[in-house]
Amino acid sequence: MEDYVTCGELKVARVFYDFMNSEVLPQSGVYNFWDKFAGLIKEFTPDNKALLNKRTQLQSSLNKWHRENTHFHAQKYQAFLKEINYLEDEVEDFVISTENVDDEIAVQAGPQLVVPVNNARYAINAANARWGSLYDALYGTDAISEEDDCEKGQSYNPKRGEKVIAYSKQFLDDTIPLTKGSHKEVTHYHIVGNKLQAQLADGDTAQLLDPLKLAGYNGTPEDPSVLLMKNNNLHFEIVVDRQHPIGKNDKAGVKDLVMESAVTTIMDCEDSVAAVDAEDKVGVYRNWLGLMTGDVETTFSKGETTVVRSLHKDRMYTSLTGSSFSLRGRSLLFIRNVGHLMTTNAVLDHNGEEIFEGILDGVVTSLIAKRDLEAGRDFTNSTRGSIYIVKPKMHGSQEAAFANKLFDRIEDLLGLERHTIKIGVMDEERRTSLNLKNCIYQVKDRIAFVNTGFLDRTGDEIHTSMEAGVMCRKNDMKSTNWLNAYERANVSRGLEAGFQGKAQIGKGMWAMPDMMADMLSQKIAHLQAGANTAWVPSPTAATLHALHYHQADVRKIQNELREETFSGRNNMLDIPFVETFSWSEEEIQQELDNNIQGILGYVVRWVNQGIGCSKVPDINNIGLMEDRATLRISSQHVANWLHHGVCTKNQVTETLERMAKVVDEQNAEDSQYQPMSPQFHRSIAFQAAAELIFEGSQQPNGYTEPILHRRRLEAKALAKNLVN
């Protein structure tokens, strides 16, 4: 039970009350906060409840229609969706009017990180991932093959190092080619008459084919230590140090290429975070506060050394005219709030009920981010005076309008100018995808971001059409009509609404952090589709993905795509169910094993240890980044097959118990891990995983949060009782 403090009509958990009153409110310039907050809660709670009731009513209508129309007819289906206003009449053409958007969003195309903000080390690493070593990223991953005696090993492998350098010099030849020769042949770089001169091994001198790609330097023109390059609005450094172990063996003395990498980062309060009570929420908000003030710091052990990590300062350079200038040393930060569904016990309203967590997030993260708008700060996030909030899991334009109204009211409460708070719309629910133009219209004065999210979107696709029939195998979803139309329409709708030069169009996560070679060969497709940002799972992945933004000019791609208009509605309504299935018993069991192993591997850490996002080994021991979105699709898929008799409850139970033993073995070296077997009935995590499947068709929109939160609270209470 939480200990509460009475604040007018509100009851505020003491741990949250103390945090707000001692760390947030004193320097906020906001007076009578708790009374104003109580008024906002009273104003918005009824509308929030009504929107959730609308979701329930629509799902009930959809279930009933599918049960009564066992022979699917596309035209009848569309007519029905329009009749219940699931499909909205589209608004007239418009162009967004968002202003004061930072260049990292409006102009620069580049990688985007998403990290749990409650983990200070991850959060700092992500903020500092604006710049990363290409040599380290190549050497330490499978981007460079280990064939031909090029293993990473325990100590430096010169053969592997040669491959790294050859790869990097080829990047230079491709990105900043010389008028003659190759960067592999350069023995000395220097600057003459504001132009880069490259001395070649044969005695000739070359210049950059495009002299404008040299943006600045450090050191002296005659002997620069850093050459700053700019290509496709993204920077990288050629770092020269002939005393360095790498540089002294390089013809030109180059020791590294440092890439501008994670241009933007989403600090996540949502899918990658397990925050189920007031104490957890304080942890989330405290780290966000430290990021906004620049004071965030973490200490950890690395071998026998204690490492202190804090935020990087900006990077200084000399321009070609001799003046000093700086580039941002840190990623531009968004904050992802939770959606409209969940409530939190951090605050109880005038009726003694938990308030909606999304409302709390909106107010508190904006209040904290207001600190960033103060003049004269060393660590500034937005140079344009904006606050960036990503809003997930909205269903249709009414919910987008609700978020816009809420942000208006938050701005009034905090004394901010209208549209200081920018919104990022996660296009990850079916009703939003189908009505995306209308959703964007409702936030057209503050939208700064829209993106696709395959996993949540697929989870909602399955749940929405649960009664339509048996869904195809999970891997086959990637080639379905609805998914291809969804990905294409998201870009088209953004460009049609004038996003270019004002807002980001993003694509989803590369979920295999150990498979960087595959990422390098595949993820450029996101740029070729017209996205000017895409999600990566680590700072290393951001550095490697940055290579794609030098290979492809997103602005040119978007200019070509702007000529076409694509709504995708018809194809997005092509439900991915199979009329009949001919899968063998072995194939069905394989699908169950894969899904259920992933469910258990994620849930056991979430429930028992409060880990909201982690690299979870799959059934083949390949590490996959798992969060609640991956859990949603897997649990809904098994629930669908169970609902339609593809498998039985006994079969699912047997698979759960067998896969729990596999997961226990995979986590055997974790001293904090609590095994699920053999006493499955006593494992709260095991029961949670089972519940997500067996009760999956009844969960609101297939979301996993209600079960996870309840079970995590149960596990925390049990742990506390054992200690006491």
C-alpha positions in Angstrom: 0.0 0.0 0.0 1.2 3.5 -0.9 1.5 6.2 1.8 -0.5 9.2 0.5 -0.4 12.9 1.2 -3.6 14.9 0.8 -3.2 17.8 -1.7 -6.6 19.5 -2.0 -8.8 17.1 -3.9 -5.9 14.8 -4.7 -4.1 12.1 -2.7 -0.5 11.9 -3.9 1.8 9.0 -3.1 4.4 10.4 -0.6 7.4 9.2 -2.7 6.0 11.0 -5.7 4.9 14.1 -3.6 8.4 14.4 -2.1 10.1 14.1 -5.5 7.9 16.8 -7.1 8.1 19.2 -4.2 11.8 19.0 -3.6 13.3 18.3 -7.0 10.8 19.5 -9.7 8.5 22.3 -8.6 10.9 24.7 -6.7 12.6 25.9 -10.0 9.6 25.4 -12.3 8.0 28.9 -12.0 4.6 27.1 -11.6 2.5 28.0 -8.5 -0.4 26.2 -7.0 0.5 23.2 -9.0 -1.5 20.6 -7.2 -4.7 22.6 -7.4 -4.2 23.3 -11.1 -3.3 19.6 -11.7 -6.5 18.5 -9.9 -8.5 20.7 -12.2 -6.9 19.3 -15.3 -7.5 15.7 -14.1 -11.2 16.4 -13.4 -11.5 18.0 -16.9 -9.9 15.2 -18.9 -10.7 12.0 -17.1 -14.3 11.7 -18.4 -13.1 12.2 -22.0 -10.3 9.6 -21.5 -12.8 7.1 -20.2 -15.2 7.8 -23.1 -12.5 7.1 -25.7 -11.7 3.8 -24.0 -15.3 2.9 -24.0 -15.5 3.7 -27.7 -12.6 1.2 -28.3 -14.6 -1.5 -26.5 -17.8 -0.8 -28.4 -16.0 -0.9 -31.7 -14.3 -4.2 -30.9 -17.6 -5.7 -29.8 -19.2 -4.6 -33.1 -16.4 -6.0 -35.1 -16.5 -9.3 -33.3 -20.2 -9.6 -33.8 -20.0 -8.7 -37.5 -17.3 -11.4 -38.2 -19.3 -14.0 -36.3 -22.3 -13.2 -38.4 -20.4 -13.0 -41.7 -18.4 -16.2 -41.9 -17.9 -15.8 -45.6 -15.8 -12.6 -45.8 -16.9 -10.0 -48.3 -14.6 -7.0 -48.7 -17.1 -4.4 -49.9 -19.7 -5.4 -47.2 -16.9 -5.2 -44.6 -15.8 -1.7 -45.7 -19.5 -0.5 -45.7 -19.8 -1.8 -42.2 -16.7 0.0 -41.0 -17.9 3.3 -42.4 -21.3 2.7 -40.8 -19.8 2.4 -37.3 -17.3 5.2 -38.1 -14.3 2.9 -37.8 -13.4 4.3 -41.2 -13.7 8.0 -41.1 -14.5 10.4 -43.9 -11.2 12.0 -44.9 -10.6 15.7 -44.3 -9.7 18.0 -47.2 -6.0 18.3 -48.1 -3.9 20.4 -45.7 -0.3 21.2 -44.8 1.0 21.0 -41.3 2.0 24.3 -39.8 4.5 23.1 -37.1 7.1 25.8 -36.2 10.3 26.0 -34.1 11.4 22.4 -34.9 15.1 21.6 -34.4 17.2 20.8 -37.4 17.8 17.3 -36.1 14.1 16.7 -36.9 13.3 19.0 -39.7 16.5 18.9 -41.8 18.9 16.1 -40.8 18.1 12.5 -41.7 19.8 10.0 -39.4 19.4 7.1 -37.0 17.1 7.2 -34.0 17.7 5.3 -30.7 14.9 4.2 -28.3 16.0 3.5 -24.8 14.3 3.0 -21.4 14.7 6.3 -19.5 14.6 4.5 -16.1 18.0 3.0 -16.8 20.4 5.9 -16.3 23.4 4.1 -18.0 21.4 3.3 -21.1 19.9 6.8 -21.2 23.3 8.5 -20.9 24.9 6.2 -23.5 22.0 7.0 -25.9 22.2 10.7 -25.4 26.0 10.5 -26.0 25.5 8.3 -29.1 25.3 11.4 -31.3 28.9 10.5 -32.2 30.5 7.1 -32.5 33.7 5.4 -33.6 33.2 3.6 -37.0 36.4 1.6 -36.4 35.1 0.3 -33.0 31.6 -0.4 -34.5 33.1 -2.4 -37.4 35.7 -4.2 -35.3 33.4 -5.3 -32.6 30.5 -6.7 -34.6 29.9 -9.1 -37.4 29.8 -6.2 -39.9 33.4 -7.4 -40.5 33.7 -11.2 -41.1 35.9 -13.3 -38.9 37.0 -15.4 -41.9 40.6 -15.6 -42.9 42.0 -15.5 -39.3 40.1 -12.2 -38.6 38.5 -13.2 -35.3 37.9 -10.6 -32.7 39.6 -12.5 -29.9 40.7 -11.3 -26.6 43.4 -8.9 -27.9 43.8 -6.7 -31.0 43.9 -8.7 -34.2 45.9 -6.8 -36.8 44.3 -8.7 -39.7 40.9 -7.8 -38.5 42.1 -4.2 -38.1 43.2 -4.1 -41.7 39.7 -5.2 -42.8 38.2 -2.4 -40.7 40.5 0.2 -42.2 39.9 -1.0 -45.7 36.2 -0.9 -45.2 36.4 2.7 -43.8 38.7 3.9 -46.6 36.2 2.6 -49.1 33.5 4.5 -47.3 35.7 7.7 -47.8 36.1 6.9 -51.5 32.4 6.4 -51.9 31.3 9.4 -49.8 34.0 12.1 -50.3 35.9 10.9 -53.5 39.1 12.6 -54.5 39.7 14.2 -57.9 42.3 11.4 -58.5 43.4 8.3 -56.6 42.0 6.9 -53.5 42.0 7.7 -49.8 43.8 4.4 -49.4 46.8 6.1 -51.1 46.8 9.3 -49.0 50.0 10.0 -47.0 49.0 13.4 -45.7 45.9 15.6 -45.4 46.2 19.4 -45.2 44.2 22.5 -46.0 45.3 25.1 -48.5 43.1 28.0 -49.5 40.1 26.6 -47.7 40.3 23.4 -49.7 41.4 19.9 -48.6 44.7 18.8 -50.2 45.5 15.1 -50.1 49.1 14.0 -50.8 49.2 10.6 -52.5 51.8 7.9 -52.2 53.0 8.4 -55.8 53.8 12.1 -55.1 50.6 13.5 -56.8 48.2 15.8 -55.0 44.4 15.4 -55.0 41.5 17.5 -53.8 37.9 16.6 -52.9 35.8 16.1 -55.9 33.2 18.2 -54.1 35.2 20.8 -52.0 32.1 21.9 -50.1 32.0 18.6 -48.2 34.9 19.9 -46.0 33.0 21.7 -43.2 35.8 22.4 -40.7 38.8 21.1 -38.8 40.8 20.9 -35.6 44.5 21.5 -35.2 46.3 23.6 -37.9 45.6 23.8 -41.6 49.0 22.4 -42.3 48.6 19.5 -39.9 44.9 19.0 -38.9 44.1 16.5 -36.2 40.4 16.4 -37.2 38.8 16.9 -40.6 35.1 17.5 -40.3 33.1 16.4 -43.3 29.5 17.0 -44.2 27.5 14.8 -46.6 23.7 14.7 -47.0 23.5 17.0 -44.0 25.2 14.5 -41.8 28.8 14.9 -40.4 31.7 12.6 -39.8 35.3 13.2 -38.7 38.6 11.9 -40.1 40.7 11.7 -36.9 44.5 11.9 -37.5 47.0 10.9 -34.8 50.3 9.5 -35.9 51.2 8.6 -32.3 48.2 6.4 -31.8 48.7 2.6 -32.2 46.4 2.6 -35.2 47.4 6.0 -36.6 51.1 5.3 -36.6 50.6 2.4 -39.0 48.3 4.3 -41.3 49.8 6.1 -44.4 47.9 9.2 -43.6 48.0 8.8 -39.8 44.3 8.2 -39.6 43.3 6.5 -36.3 39.5 6.6 -36.7 36.4 7.8 -38.4 33.9 9.3 -36.0 30.4 9.3 -37.3 27.5 11.6 -36.4 25.2 8.7 -35.5 22.1 8.9 -33.3 20.8 12.3 -34.4 17.7 11.8 -32.3 16.8 9.6 -29.4 13.4 8.6 -27.8 13.7 8.4 -24.0 11.0 5.9 -23.3 8.5 5.9 -20.4 6.4 3.2 -22.2 7.1 -0.1 -24.0 10.6 -0.7 -22.8 9.9 0.3 -19.2 8.4 -1.6 -16.3 6.9 1.2 -14.1 3.9 -0.1 -12.2 3.7 2.2 -9.1 4.7 5.6 -7.7 8.2 4.5 -6.8 8.8 3.3 -10.4 7.4 6.5 -11.9 9.8 8.6 -9.7 12.7 6.6 -11.1 11.5 7.4 -14.7 11.0 11.1 -14.0 14.2 11.6 -12.1 16.3 10.4 -14.9 14.4 12.6 -17.4 15.0 15.5 -15.0 18.7 14.8 -15.0 18.8 14.7 -18.8 17.0 18.0 -19.0 19.3 19.7 -16.4 22.4 18.0 -17.7 23.2 16.7 -14.2 22.4 13.0 -14.9 25.3 10.7 -13.9 25.9 7.1 -13.3 28.7 5.0 -11.9 29.5 1.4 -12.7 32.3 -1.1 -12.5 34.2 -2.2 -15.6 36.7 -4.9 -14.6 38.6 -3.4 -11.7 37.9 0.2 -12.7 35.0 2.4 -11.6 33.6 4.4 -14.5 31.6 7.6 -14.1 29.4 8.5 -17.0 27.8 11.8 -17.7 26.6 13.8 -20.7 29.1 14.9 -23.4 29.7 18.5 -24.1 29.4 20.0 -27.6 32.2 19.5 -30.1 34.3 22.5 -31.2 35.8 23.1 -34.6 37.5 25.8 -36.6 35.7 26.9 -39.8 37.5 27.3 -43.1 37.4 31.1 -42.5 39.2 30.7 -39.1 36.3 31.2 -36.7 35.2 28.7 -34.0 31.9 26.9 -34.2 30.3 23.9 -32.4 28.2 20.9 -33.2 25.9 19.2 -30.8 27.6 16.6 -28.7 24.4 14.9 -27.8 21.4 13.4 -29.4 18.2 15.5 -29.6 15.8 13.9 -27.1 12.1 13.1 -27.4 10.2 11.6 -24.4 7.7 8.9 -25.1 4.8 9.0 -22.8 2.4 6.1 -22.1 -0.8 5.8 -24.1 -4.4 6.5 -23.0 -5.2 3.1 -21.4 -3.4 2.6 -18.1 -3.9 4.2 -14.8 -1.3 4.8 -12.0 -1.5 4.8 -8.2 1.0 7.7 -8.0 -2.0 10.0 -7.7 -5.6 9.4 -6.7 -8.4 11.7 -7.9 -11.3 13.3 -6.0 -13.1 10.0 -6.2 -10.2 8.1 -4.8 -9.5 6.5 -8.2 -6.2 6.1 -9.9 -5.6 8.8 -12.5 -4.8 8.0 -16.1 -1.0 7.5 -16.4 -0.9 9.2 -19.8 -2.2 12.5 -18.3 0.4 12.3 -15.5 3.2 11.6 -18.0 2.1 14.5 -20.2 2.1 17.0 -17.3 5.2 15.8 -15.5 7.5 15.2 -18.4 6.5 18.6 -19.9 7.1 20.3 -16.5 10.5 18.8 -16.3 11.3 19.6 -19.9 10.4 23.2 -19.2 13.8 23.4 -17.5 15.5 22.9 -20.8 13.9 26.2 -22.1 15.8 28.3 -19.6 18.4 30.6 -21.1 22.2 30.2 -20.5 22.3 26.5 -19.9 25.4 24.4 -20.7 23.4 21.3 -21.8 20.5 22.4 -24.0 18.2 19.8 -25.7 16.1 22.0 -28.0 17.8 25.1 -29.4 14.3 26.1 -30.8 12.5 26.1 -27.5 10.4 23.0 -28.1 9.4 20.0 -26.0 9.1 16.7 -27.9 6.6 14.1 -26.7 5.9 10.9 -28.6 2.4 9.6 -28.1 1.9 5.9 -28.6 -1.1 3.6 -29.1 -3.8 6.1 -30.2 -6.8 4.8 -32.0 -8.2 7.2 -34.6 -8.5 11.0 -34.9 -10.7 11.5 -31.9 -7.8 10.2 -29.7 -5.3 12.4 -31.5 -7.6 15.4 -30.9 -7.8 14.5 -27.2 -4.0 14.5 -27.0 -3.8 17.9 -28.8 -6.4 19.3 -26.3 -4.5 17.9 -23.4 -1.2 19.4 -24.6 -3.0 22.8 -25.0 -4.1 22.6 -21.4 -0.7 21.5 -20.1 0.9 24.5 -21.9 -1.6 26.7 -20.1 -0.9 25.1 -16.7 2.9 25.5 -17.2 2.8 29.0 -18.7 4.2 27.8 -22.1 3.4 29.4 -25.4 0.9 27.5 -27.6 2.5 24.6 -29.5 5.7 24.6 -27.4 4.9 20.9 -26.9 5.4 19.0 -30.1 3.8 15.6 -30.7 5.1 12.5 -32.3 2.3 10.2 -33.5 3.0 6.5 -33.4 1.1 5.0 -36.3 0.9 1.6 -34.7 -2.8 0.9 -34.3 -5.1 -0.2 -37.1 -7.7 2.6 -36.7 -4.9 5.2 -36.8 -3.4 3.7 -39.9 -6.7 3.7 -41.7 -7.4 7.3 -40.7 -3.9 8.6 -40.6 -4.6 11.7 -42.6 -7.3 12.7 -40.1 -5.1 12.0 -37.2 -2.3 14.2 -38.5 -4.9 16.9 -39.2 -6.0 17.0 -35.5 -2.4 17.8 -34.5 -1.3 19.7 -37.6 0.0 22.7 -35.6 2.3 20.7 -33.3 3.2 17.4 -35.1 6.9 16.7 -35.5 7.1 13.0 -36.0 5.1 10.0 -37.4 6.4 6.5 -37.7 5.4 2.9 -38.3 5.7 0.1 -35.7 5.3 -3.3 -37.2 5.0 -5.3 -34.0 2.3 -3.3 -32.2 0.5 -2.7 -35.5 0.5 -6.5 -36.1 -0.7 -7.2 -32.6 -3.6 -4.9 -33.2 -4.2 -6.4 -36.6 -4.6 -9.8 -35.0 -6.7 -8.7 -32.1 -9.1 -6.5 -34.1 -9.9 -9.3 -36.5 -9.7 -12.1 -33.9 -13.1 -13.4 -34.9 -12.4 -13.2 -38.7 -10.4 -16.4 -38.8 -7.1 -18.1 -38.4 -4.1 -15.7 -38.8 -1.2 -16.6 -41.1 2.1 -17.7 -39.5 3.9 -14.8 -37.8 6.8 -14.7 -40.2 4.4 -14.6 -43.2 3.0 -11.3 -41.9 6.0 -9.5 -43.4 4.8 -10.2 -46.9 1.1 -9.5 -46.5 -0.8 -6.8 -48.5 -1.9 -4.9 -45.4 1.6 -4.5 -44.1 3.2 -3.3 -47.3 0.3 -0.9 -47.8 0.7 0.4 -44.2 4.4 1.0 -44.5 4.0 2.8 -47.9 0.9 4.9 -46.8 2.6 6.2 -43.7 5.3 7.9 -45.8 2.9 9.1 -48.4 0.5 10.6 -45.9 3.4 12.4 -44.2 4.8 13.9 -47.4 1.3 14.8 -48.6 0.8 16.8 -45.4 4.1 18.7 -45.8 6.4 16.9 -43.4 9.5 17.5 -45.5 11.6 20.2 -43.8 9.2 20.3 -40.8 8.9 16.8 -39.2 10.3 13.3 -39.2 8.9 10.2 -41.0 10.2 7.2 -39.2 10.5 3.4 -39.6 10.7 0.7 -37.0 13.4 -1.2 -35.0 16.1 -3.5 -36.1 15.5 -6.1 -33.5 18.7 -8.2 -33.8 21.5 -6.3 -32.1 24.1 -9.0 -32.8 23.4 -9.2 -36.5 24.9 -6.0 -37.8 26.0 -7.4 -41.2 22.4 -8.2 -42.0 21.4 -4.7 -40.8 23.9 -3.1 -43.1 22.6 -5.0 -46.1 18.9 -4.6 -45.3 18.1 -1.4 -43.3 18.9 1.0 -46.1 15.4 0.0 -47.4 13.9 2.3 -44.8 15.6 5.3 -46.4 14.7 4.1 -49.9 11.1 4.0 -48.7 11.3 7.7 -47.9 11.9 7.6 -44.1 14.3 10.2 -42.8 14.9 8.3 -39.6 14.7 4.6 -38.4 15.1 2.9 -35.1 18.2 1.1 -34.0 18.8 -0.9 -30.8 22.2 0.4 -29.7 24.8 3.2 -30.1 26.9 0.8 -32.1 24.0 0.1 -34.4 23.4 3.8 -34.8 27.0 4.4 -36.0 26.7 1.6 -38.6 23.2 2.7 -39.7 24.6 6.2 -40.2 26.5 4.8 -43.2 23.1 4.4 -45.0 22.4 8.1 -44.7 25.6 8.9 -46.6 24.7 6.3 -49.3 21.2 7.5 -49.8 20.0 11.2 -50.1 16.6 11.0 -48.3 15.6 14.4 -49.5 15.9 13.4 -53.1 14.0 10.2 -52.5 11.2 12.2 -50.8 11.1 14.6 -53.7 10.3 11.8 -56.0 7.8 10.2 -53.7 5.9 13.5 -53.2 4.6 13.1 -56.7 2.5 10.2 -55.8 -0.5 9.9 -53.4 -1.2 6.6 -51.7 -3.8 6.1 -49.0 -3.6 2.3 -48.9 -7.0 1.9 -47.3 -8.2 -1.0 -49.5 -5.0 -3.0 -49.1 -4.8 -2.3 -45.4 -8.2 -3.9 -45.0 -7.0 -7.2 -46.5 -7.1 -9.2 -43.2 -4.2 -11.7 -43.0 -6.3 -14.7 -42.2 -6.2 -18.0 -44.1 -9.4 -19.5 -45.4 -8.0 -23.0 -44.8 -4.7 -24.1 -43.3 -2.6 -27.1 -44.3 0.2 -26.7 -41.7 1.6 -30.0 -40.5 1.5 -30.8 -36.7 5.3 -30.2 -36.7 4.8 -26.7 -38.2 2.1 -25.8 -35.8 4.2 -26.9 -32.8 7.2 -25.1 -34.2 5.2 -21.8 -34.3 4.0 -22.4 -30.8 7.5 -23.2 -29.5 8.9 -20.0 -31.1 6.1 -17.7 -29.8 5.9 -19.1 -26.3 9.6 -19.2 -25.8 9.8 -15.5 -26.6 6.8 -14.8 -24.4 8.3 -16.5 -21.4 11.8 -15.1 -22.0 10.5 -11.6 -21.8 7.8 -11.9 -19.2 9.9 -13.7 -16.6 12.3 -10.7 -16.5 9.5 -8.1 -16.6 7.6 -9.6 -13.8 10.3 -10.8 -11.5 13.1 -8.2 -12.1 11.2 -5.2 -13.5 13.2 -5.3 -16.8 11.1 -3.7 -19.5 13.4 -4.2 -22.4 16.2 -6.6 -22.9 18.0 -8.8 -25.4 16.2 -12.1 -25.0 17.6 -15.3 -26.7 15.1 -16.9 -29.0 14.5 -20.6 -29.5 17.7 -20.7 -31.7 19.7 -18.6 -29.1 19.7 -15.6 -31.3 19.4 -12.5 -29.2 16.4 -10.4 -30.0 15.4 -7.0 -28.6 12.1 -7.7 -26.8 9.6 -5.2 -25.4 5.9 -5.1 -24.9 5.3 -4.7 -28.6 6.9 -8.1 -29.4 5.0 -9.6 -26.5 1.7 -8.3 -27.8 2.1 -9.9 -31.3 3.3 -13.2 -29.9 0.6 -13.6 -27.3 -2.2 -12.5 -29.7 -1.0 -14.9 -32.3 -1.1 -17.9 -30.0 -4.5 -16.6 -28.6 -5.9 -16.5 -32.2 -4.8 -20.0 -33.0 -6.2 -21.3 -29.7 -9.4 -19.5 -30.3 -9.9 -21.1 -33.7 -8.8 -24.6 -32.8 -5.5 -24.7 -34.6 -4.0 -25.9 -31.2 -5.5 -27.0 -27.9 -5.3 -25.6 -24.4 -3.5 -28.8 -23.3 -1.0 -28.3 -26.2 -0.3 -24.7 -25.2 0.1 -25.6 -21.5 2.5 -28.4 -22.4 4.5 -26.0 -24.6 4.5 -23.4 -21.9 6.0 -25.8 -19.3 8.5 -27.2 -21.8 9.7 -23.8 -23.0 9.9 -22.5 -19.4 12.6 -25.1 -18.7 14.4 -23.9 -21.9 14.2 -20.2 -20.7 15.4 -21.3 -17.2 18.5 -22.9 -18.8 19.1 -19.8 -20.9 19.2 -17.6 -17.8 21.1 -20.1 -15.6 24.1 -17.7 -15.2 21.9 -14.8 -14.0 22.2 -14.7 -10.2 19.0 -12.6 -9.9 17.0 -15.0 -12.0 14.1 -16.8 -10.5 13.3 -20.2 -12.3 9.8 -20.9 -13.4 10.1 -24.7 -13.3 9.3 -27.1 -11.9 6.7 -25.5 -9.6 4.9 -23.6 -12.4 1.9 -22.9 -10.2 4.0 -20.9 -7.8 5.8 -18.8 -10.4 4.0 -15.5 -10.8 5.9 -14.9 -14.1 4.8 -18.2 -15.6 1.2 -17.6 -14.6 1.4 -14.1 -16.2 2.6 -15.6 -19.5 -0.1 -18.2 -19.5 -2.7 -15.5 -18.7 -1.5 -13.4 -21.6 -2.3 -16.3 -24.0 -5.5 -17.8 -22.4 -7.0 -14.4 -21.7 -5.5 -12.8 -24.8 -8.7 -12.4 -26.8 -10.3 -10.6 -23.9 -7.6 -8.1 -23.3 -8.3 -4.5 -24.3 -7.0 -4.2 -27.9 -4.7 -7.1 -27.1 -2.6 -5.0 -24.8 -0.3 -6.8 -22.4 0.0 -4.0 -19.8 -3.0 -4.8 -17.6 -1.8 -8.3 -16.9 1.9 -7.4 -16.6 1.3 -4.5 -14.2 -1.0 -6.6 -12.0 1.5 -9.5 -11.9 4.5 -7.2 -11.4 2.8 -5.6 -8.4 2.1 -9.1 -7.0 5.7 -10.0 -7.4 6.9 -6.8 -5.8 4.6 -7.3 -2.8 5.7 -10.9 -2.4 9.4 -9.9 -2.4 8.7 -7.2 0.1 6.9 -9.6 2.4 9.8 -12.1 2.2 12.2 -9.4 3.2 10.0 -8.3 6.1 
